[in-house]
Structure formats: structure tokens, C-alpha cells
């Protein structure tokens, strides 16, 4: 039987606005309500950013604490926090959620391993900064998801492993389709998979119109997928998703069409080596 597919809901992000979609969750309660529906639809994990009350991106630990508590009060979905934050944030700001401990600590955290153009801006990740965040993730006792916007970022993960900052095999997230970065093509995905350290797991996050199509590509190749309003606001051409849960439901339908069942949080924990 095919391995279950880990579906992650990237719920909020730092770029999507309420002007673009009224369905973007912003408050802790809104995020938690959508997370419950994502879990019911088949998501095993949520990828979490937070916002201030007026909708501005933030990495404030207390905002993360509120969202994490609200989610865990309602559901067992795994919680992965971003350390990317928003373009222009300092490393201390980006690492806000890594300061949470005990029952508020997330299950996983992201680590982007290189600098890229990001639309008209630059997502700044020089090697010293990457090492700094990797150390903080390690000190927090978390396993990173290595976010790769280009193939060279996979090789950078190998350097981090040589320095003892990440463990291999690791879990990677291929983010494809951001303007200025690697664009999604089947041959690109195949090359990235072939470039992975042996035994590693992977997720693909297609951006915009590529999001749901790359659920199919991931399912066919035995991988996992990320969907959600952070990267795409439409469930079909011109039709806004009513929430992250609707994109998760569509991803589950596509996964099952390829013989893949959605992973439960407990299955995802084992598949991603979180415990």
C-alpha cells in the first residue's frame, strides 16, 4: 500500500491580506476554528504565521502562544511555526516562536537555507543568519523543515549537517512558484527529489495556480503537499476558497485519486521523525 500523504495547511502567511480574501484567518480564535476544519478535512499539520489585530505580519511569541493554545484546545493537528516571518524582520523577531516552551512549544519549525529574490523584494538568508536560526531550532529541541526555494538550498542543508546544525535524513519543503525563485515544472521537482540526502522526506508547496496541480505531482511521486491561503487563495480559477479547509479538502480528493490516504497527525509525526 502507498504511504499516507502528509497534508500541511499554510494558513496565514505574511503576504496575503483581507483585501485579497475575506476568508483569511487573523485572530487566534479564527486561526483555531480554521485549523479544526483543516484537521477534519484531512490535514495532519498546520504551518503557522501570526498577525497583529490590524492584520500586520508578526512573529511575536505571545501571539503565537495564543494561537497555539487556541488550536490545541480544539484539535490534535501538528503545529509547525515559521522562522521566515516577513521580509525585513530581524533574526530575533523571526525566531519569536522558538522561545515558547512546555505545552506551548510547536511541534516543528521551518528553516530557509538561502537568500532569494521574493517578488520585488529579497528574502535575506545569508549563511551566518541561517546557522544562527538552525542553532536556535536545535536548542529548542525541534526538528526543522528545510524550506528550499532553489536546488542549491538542498546542498546548503548538507553543509549544515556537516557542522552539526541539522540531522540527516531531514524533511524538506520545496516552495515553487514565488516570482524570482525556481518555478514549478515536473522536471524541476524530479531533480530536487533526486538531489535529496538519502532517506529524506519532502513536501511540495506550489504557489498560486500551481498549488493544487502540485498536490497531484507530489502524490504521484510518493511525496507530501502543502496547501493554504498563504500561497494561494483560489480553489478553482477565479473562485475564492472559503477557508484553508476547502483547499485541504481538494488536496485530499486529489491524493486519493492517486491511491494516497491523508496521514493522521500521529502518522505524520512518525513519517517526519518528530518523535
C-alpha positions in Angstrom: 0.0 0.0 0.0 1.1 3.6 -0.7 2.3 5.6 2.3 -0.1 8.1 3.6 0.3 11.7 2.4 1.1 14.4 4.9 -1.0 17.4 4.0 0.0 20.7 5.6 -2.2 23.8 5.7 -0.3 27.0 5.4 -3.0 29.1 7.0 -2.0 32.7 7.2 1.4 33.7 5.8 2.9 37.2 5.8 1.7 38.4 2.4 -2.0 37.5 1.9 -4.4 40.3 3.0 -8.1 40.6 3.9 -8.4 42.8 0.9 -7.4 39.9 -1.3 -9.7 37.4 0.5 -12.1 38.0 3.4 -11.6 34.4 4.4 -8.0 34.8 5.8 -7.9 34.0 9.5 -6.2 36.6 11.6 -7.1 36.3 15.3 -6.1 33.3 17.4 -9.8 32.1 17.5 -10.2 32.4 13.7 -7.0 30.5 13.2 -8.1 27.8 15.6 -11.5 27.4 14.0 -10.0 27.1 10.6 -7.4 24.6 11.9 -10.1 22.4 13.3 -11.8 22.3 9.9 -8.5 21.6 8.2 -7.9 18.7 10.5 -11.4 17.4 9.8 -10.8 17.7 6.1 -7.6 15.7 6.3 -4.6 18.0 7.2 -2.1 16.5 9.6 -0.2 19.7 10.2 -0.7 23.5 10.1 2.1 25.8 9.1 1.7 28.9 11.2 2.3 32.6 10.9 0.5 35.1 13.1 -0.8 38.7 12.7 -1.4 41.7 14.9 -5.0 42.8 15.4 -4.8 45.1 12.4 -3.6 42.3 10.2 0.1 43.1 10.0 2.6 40.2 10.0 4.2 39.5 13.3 6.5 36.9 14.9 5.6 37.9 18.4 5.9 34.9 20.8 2.7 35.9 22.7 0.7 36.0 19.5 2.0 32.5 18.7 1.3 31.3 22.2 -2.4 32.5 21.9 -2.8 30.8 18.5 -1.1 27.5 19.6 -3.2 27.3 22.8 -6.4 28.0 20.9 -5.6 25.3 18.3 -4.5 22.7 20.8 -7.6 23.3 22.9 -9.7 22.2 19.9 -7.7 19.7 17.9 -4.6 17.4 17.7 -3.3 18.8 14.4 0.5 19.2 14.4 1.8 22.8 14.6 4.8 24.0 12.6 5.9 27.6 13.1 7.6 29.8 10.6 11.0 31.3 11.3 10.8 33.2 7.9 8.4 35.7 9.2 8.1 38.6 6.8 10.7 40.3 4.6 12.7 42.8 6.6 12.4 41.3 10.0 15.4 40.8 12.3 16.6 37.4 13.2 15.4 37.9 16.8 11.9 38.8 15.5 11.8 35.8 13.2 12.7 33.4 16.0 10.0 34.6 18.3 8.1 31.3 18.3 11.3 29.4 19.2 11.2 30.9 22.7 8.0 29.1 23.6 8.4 26.1 25.9 6.4 23.4 27.6 2.9 22.9 26.3 3.2 26.0 24.1 6.2 24.7 22.2 5.4 24.0 18.5 6.0 20.5 17.0 8.3 21.7 14.3 9.8 24.9 12.8 10.9 26.0 9.3 14.4 26.9 8.3 15.1 28.5 5.0 18.6 27.7 3.8 19.4 30.6 1.4 18.7 34.0 0.1 16.3 34.5 -2.9 14.5 37.3 -4.8 11.0 37.3 -3.4 8.7 39.1 -5.8 10.1 42.7 -5.9 11.9 42.2 -2.5 14.7 40.0 -1.2 14.2 37.2 1.3 17.5 37.7 3.1 19.2 34.5 4.5 23.0 34.8 4.5 24.8 31.8 5.8 25.6 33.2 9.3 21.9 34.0 9.8 20.9 30.5 8.6 23.3 29.0 11.1 22.0 31.2 13.9 18.4 30.1 13.3 19.5 26.5 12.9 21.2 26.6 16.3 18.1 28.2 17.9 15.8 25.5 16.4 18.2 22.8 17.7 18.4 24.4 21.2 14.6 24.5 21.3 14.6 20.7 20.7 12.7 21.0 17.5 13.2 19.3 14.1 13.4 21.7 11.2 11.5 21.6 7.9 14.1 22.8 5.5 12.4 25.3 3.1 14.0 25.3 -0.3 13.2 27.9 -2.9 16.0 26.7 -5.2 18.0 23.5 -5.6 21.2 24.9 -4.1 19.4 25.2 -0.8 19.3 21.4 -0.6 23.1 21.3 -0.8 23.3 24.0 1.9 21.4 21.7 4.2 24.2 19.2 3.7 26.7 21.8 4.9 24.6 22.5 8.0 24.6 18.8 8.7 28.4 18.6 8.5 28.5 21.4 11.0 26.2 19.5 13.3 23.3 22.0 13.0 20.7 19.7 11.4 20.3 15.9 11.3 20.1 13.9 8.2 18.0 12.4 6.8 15.8 15.6 7.1 12.4 16.8 6.0 12.4 19.3 3.1 9.8 21.7 1.7 10.1 22.7 -1.9 8.5 26.1 -2.4 7.9 26.5 -6.1 6.5 29.4 -8.0 7.4 32.6 -6.0 8.3 35.3 -8.6 12.1 35.5 -8.6 12.7 31.9 -7.5 12.5 28.4 -9.0 9.3 27.9 -10.9 7.3 24.6 -10.8 7.9 22.2 -13.6 7.8 18.4 -13.3 11.4 18.0 -14.3 12.4 20.6 -11.6 10.5 18.6 -9.0 12.2 15.4 -10.1 15.7 17.0 -9.9 15.0 18.3 -6.4 13.8 14.9 -5.3 16.9 13.2 -6.8 19.1 15.8 -5.0 17.9 14.9 -1.5 20.1 13.3 1.1 19.2 9.6 1.3 16.2 8.7 3.4 14.9 12.3 3.5 11.2 13.1 3.2 9.7 16.0 1.3 6.7 18.3 0.8 6.0 20.5 -2.2 4.3 23.9 -1.8 3.1 25.2 -5.2 2.4 28.9 -5.2 -0.7 30.5 -6.8 -2.3 28.5 -9.6 0.3 25.8 -9.2 -0.7 24.8 -5.7 -3.4 22.2 -6.3 -1.7 20.9 -9.5 1.4 20.1 -7.5 -0.6 18.1 -5.0 -1.1 15.7 -7.9 2.6 15.8 -8.8 3.6 15.1 -5.2 1.0 12.3 -4.8 2.3 10.5 -7.9 5.9 10.7 -6.7 5.2 9.5 -3.1 5.7 12.9 -1.5 3.6 15.3 0.6 1.9 18.6 -0.1 1.3 22.0 1.4 -1.8 24.0 0.5 -3.5 27.0 2.1 -4.2 30.7 1.9 -0.6 31.7 2.5 0.3 30.6 -1.0 -2.9 30.5 -2.9 -6.4 32.0 -2.3 -8.4 30.2 -5.1 -10.0 26.7 -5.0 -10.5 27.0 -8.8 -10.0 29.7 -11.4 -11.5 32.9 -10.1 -13.2 31.2 -7.2 -12.0 32.1 -3.7 -11.5 29.3 -1.2 -13.9 29.8 1.7 -11.0 28.9 4.1 -7.9 26.8 4.3 -10.1 23.8 4.9 -11.5 23.9 1.5 -8.1 23.8 -0.1 -7.2 20.8 2.2 -10.4 19.0 1.1 -9.4 19.5 -2.5 -5.9 18.2 -1.8 -7.3 15.1 -0.1 -9.5 14.4 -3.1 -6.6 14.6 -5.4 -4.4 12.5 -3.1 -7.0 9.8 -3.0 -7.3 9.8 -6.8 -3.7 8.7 -6.8 -4.2 6.0 -4.2 -2.9 8.1 -1.2 -4.8 8.5 2.0 -4.2 11.6 4.1 -1.9 11.0 7.1 -3.2 11.5 10.6 -1.2 13.7 12.9 0.2 10.6 14.6 1.2 9.0 11.3 2.8 12.4 10.2 4.8 12.5 13.5 6.3 9.1 12.6 6.9 9.8 8.9 8.6 13.2 9.6 10.6 11.7 12.6 9.2 14.2 15.1 9.4 11.8 18.0 
